Amino acid sequence: MDVILARGVERGEIDPARITPRISSLPFDLFRHELLMTLQAVPDETIEEFVDEIFLPLVEPR
């Protein structure tokens, strides 16, 4: 995850000041929760939702 976030910072898509340990683990935490609660493969649409609607708004430059 650190490499992914660093690349986003380099591209200017992520504000490094907004990254905390909890925020950086959030996408995987959401994925794991969905997987364990449904006991089914997590659909691509759900993963996109986690990233686009939850994670990115938290780390985007203002």
Residue frames relative to the residue before (quaternion, step in Angstrom):
aa qw qx qy qz dx dy dz
M 1.0000 0.0000 0.0000 0.0000 0.00 0.00 0.00
D 0.6039 0.5772 -0.3601 0.4152 3.58 1.03 -0.72
V 0.6524 0.5083 -0.3155 0.4653 3.58 0.99 -0.83
I 0.6404 0.5255 -0.3206 0.4592 3.58 0.95 -0.88
L 0.6801 0.4819 -0.2873 0.4720 3.57 0.89 -0.93
A 0.6376 0.5299 -0.3293 0.4519 3.60 0.97 -0.81
R 0.6461 0.5075 -0.3220 0.4703 3.58 1.00 -0.77
G 0.6378 0.5232 -0.3182 0.4671 3.58 1.04 -0.78
V 0.6265 0.5219 -0.3236 0.4800 3.56 1.08 -0.77
E 0.6493 0.5274 -0.3127 0.4500 3.60 0.93 -0.91
R 0.7016 0.4490 -0.2610 0.4878 3.59 1.03 -0.77
G 0.4940 -0.6756 0.4191 0.3519 3.60 1.26 -0.18
E 0.4878 0.6804 -0.4159 0.3553 3.57 1.26 0.26
I 0.7637 0.2694 -0.1315 0.5718 3.57 1.24 -0.48
D 0.3317 -0.7150 0.5845 0.1923 3.54 -1.04 0.87
P 0.3819 -0.7608 0.4682 0.2368 3.63 -0.40 1.16
A 0.6014 0.5738 -0.3602 0.4235 3.60 1.14 -0.51
R 0.6865 0.4867 -0.2803 0.4619 3.58 1.19 -0.45
I 0.5751 0.5874 -0.3832 0.4212 3.59 1.26 -0.09
T 0.0169 -0.7608 0.6485 -0.0205 3.53 -0.78 1.12
P 0.6738 -0.4760 0.3414 0.4503 3.60 -1.17 0.24
R 0.6633 0.5018 -0.3158 0.4566 3.61 0.94 -0.82
I 0.6664 0.4902 -0.3105 0.4683 3.60 0.94 -0.82
S 0.6671 0.5020 -0.3208 0.4473 3.61 0.92 -0.78
S 0.6983 0.4351 -0.2816 0.4937 3.62 1.11 -0.50
L 0.4473 0.7473 -0.4195 0.2558 3.60 1.24 -0.32
P 0.6648 0.4985 -0.3559 0.4276 3.68 0.70 -0.83
F 0.6941 0.4572 -0.2847 0.4776 3.59 0.89 -0.86
D 0.6061 0.5470 -0.3516 0.4579 3.58 1.09 -0.64
L 0.6595 0.4979 -0.3001 0.4765 3.58 0.96 -0.87
F 0.6333 0.5329 -0.3176 0.4628 3.56 1.01 -0.85
R 0.6757 0.4948 -0.2883 0.4642 3.56 0.85 -1.00
H 0.6401 0.5261 -0.3244 0.4563 3.59 0.94 -0.85
E 0.6617 0.5022 -0.3048 0.4658 3.58 0.87 -0.94
L 0.6590 0.5185 -0.3028 0.4530 3.57 0.92 -0.91
L 0.7147 0.4535 -0.2599 0.4647 3.58 0.84 -0.94
M 0.6799 0.4938 -0.2990 0.4522 3.58 1.02 -0.69
T 0.7643 0.3465 -0.2024 0.5048 3.60 1.03 -0.67
L 0.2316 -0.7938 0.5156 0.2247 3.58 1.23 -0.53
Q 0.5985 0.4952 -0.3758 0.5054 3.54 1.11 0.82
A 0.6407 -0.4919 0.4036 0.4297 3.54 -1.27 0.31
V 0.4254 -0.6908 0.5217 0.2640 3.56 -1.02 0.80
P 0.4146 -0.7307 0.4815 0.2495 3.60 -0.63 1.09
D 0.6264 -0.5524 0.4040 0.3731 3.55 -1.17 0.64
E 0.6256 0.5540 -0.3382 0.4328 3.59 1.00 -0.81
T 0.6507 0.5104 -0.3103 0.4689 3.58 1.02 -0.77
I 0.6378 0.5136 -0.3218 0.4752 3.57 0.99 -0.82
E 0.6410 0.5155 -0.3207 0.4697 3.58 0.97 -0.84
E 0.6250 0.5389 -0.3234 0.4630 3.57 1.04 -0.78
F 0.6316 0.5354 -0.3271 0.4555 3.58 0.94 -0.91
V 0.7203 0.4478 -0.2499 0.4670 3.56 0.85 -0.98
D 0.7683 0.4198 -0.2136 0.4334 3.57 0.63 -1.16
E 0.7897 0.3525 -0.1695 0.4725 3.59 0.91 -0.87
I 0.7595 0.3422 -0.1981 0.5165 3.59 1.16 -0.47
F 0.7677 0.4031 -0.2222 0.4458 3.58 0.60 -1.13
L 0.7097 0.4831 -0.2910 0.4221 3.59 0.64 -1.07
P 0.6395 0.5112 -0.3630 0.4449 3.65 0.88 -0.67
L 0.6375 0.5424 -0.3282 0.4378 3.59 1.14 -0.52
V 0.7964 0.3235 -0.1436 0.4904 3.58 1.07 -0.71
E 0.4668 0.6876 -0.4469 0.3310 3.60 1.22 -0.13
P 0.5237 -0.5924 0.4900 0.3670 3.55 -1.11 0.59
R 0.4421 -0.7089 0.4817 0.2644 3.56 -0.98 0.76
